[in-house]
């Protein structure tokens, strides 16, 4: 396993990590979740990603039970939660990034995890109804109380992230160190273009999600639509419509041929491509089967096969690279 600093912080995070969206407490059994965490931990993965909304809180309960059972040394792993969407409550105070919900959601997550503190706490989306100043203060206070160690954002714009940093700096508060954006061969602009200056200034770390574009880049959708996949889950029709298009499937088929030329599977090639970006701190894996996770781990070593020539061939297939605007 490879490790890197998360942004400008001193936190060492594994380049591959394990996520629980749609899997823990929902798509897979608790025994499978435990086995996946075992495999991840045994192979050097030290970051486990979660959120209050995942399975409406049940995902954190499942992960917390596993962590308690394993009794791994608390200083050997990183665990996260995210706040914004709530766990399904309909009252307006049960969601968003107000001080009330940020503080209460943290307490609730700690109870579900059965932990004393969270390593990372993300603002899951921007909250237009709450001033960024209030959210920054709330996160700073949680750090001062020892309930979280670092905080970050997920799917915030570069402008919103910089507003948070500016307020934090002006008031001697602790700002966000990490952003969790979607990043894969088909979704590139935010990580590669929009955030390009922030890496250099505030030192943004990234914990990227959906590296296989919801499974499209595994190649399993190249023919018929398979059963028991996340894109077949009720309520995720938007994800299916976004990812399964004729143009994308055509590119995936060409990418699969390129992968076979260098003796890699398509998912391993796709994950290694994400890892090649130096601004990607960690790639969150969403495996639901042991076999998938074991295969995905090969992407660390596969990076060496992605020469400049191969990377250029990938660009020719994708034909979607956005260039930085000249100043």
C-alpha positions, 0 to 999 in steps of 0.5 A: 500500500502507498500512503500520502499526506491528506492535503497540507495536513500531517494525516497519512492516508492510504491511497486506496480506501473503503467506502460504504455507500449503498453497500453497508446496511443495504446491498450486502450482509453484515458478514460480507461487510466485515470480511471486506473491512478485514481484507482492506485492513490486512492490505494496508487500507487505513481509511473507512468512509461513511455518512449519516445518510448511508442506509439512514444511519445503519451503515455507521452502525454496521461499521461501528459494530465491526470496528468494536469486534475487531478491536483494532488499535484506534490509532491505526485507522481513519474513519469518517462521517458526513453531515447534511442530509440527515438520517431521514427525519423530516423536521428542518432542524434534522438536516443541513449545516446549521450549528444545531445539526452539525453538532447533534449529527456528530454526537449521533454518529459517534453513538452509532460508531461507538467511538470517542471521536471522528478522524474526518467530518465532511459537510456532505453538500453545501447548505445555501440556507446556512452561512458558511461562517456558522458552519466553519465555527461549528467545525472548529468548535468540534475540533476544540472539543476533541470530537473530530480531528479534521474536517472537509467538504464534499461536492463544494465548489472552489469558491465555497471552499475558498470562502470557508478558508478565508473566514477561517484565516481571518478569525484564526479558526481551523479550515477544511483540509479535504474535499470529496468529489466525484472523479473518474474517466468521465467526470474530470473537470472539478478535480482537474480544472476547478480545483487546480489553484486550490491544491497550490494555495490552501493545499486541498486533499481529495478523497474521490468517490465513484472511481468506476463511474458507478460500475460502468468502468468495470465493463459489466454493463457492456452487454445486457444489464446485469441483476443485483447491481447498484444501478438497478436499485430503486431510487437510483434511476438518476444514476443509471441514466447519467452513466449508461449512455451509448457514447460511454459504453462505446468508450468503455469497450475501447478501454477494455481492449486497451486494458487487455493489451497491457494485461490489466482488467478494465477496473484495475486500469480505471482505478490506476488511472485515478491514482496517477493523478497526484492531486488524488489523495485516496480513491474510495473503493465501493466493492460489494464482493471480496473478489472485487476488492482483492482485484481492485487492490491490484491498482496500486502496482498497476500504476507502473504500467500506465506509461506516458504512451498508455496515458495518451491512448486513454486520452484519445479514447476519452476525448474529454480533457478540459484544459486550464484557461489561460491567464 
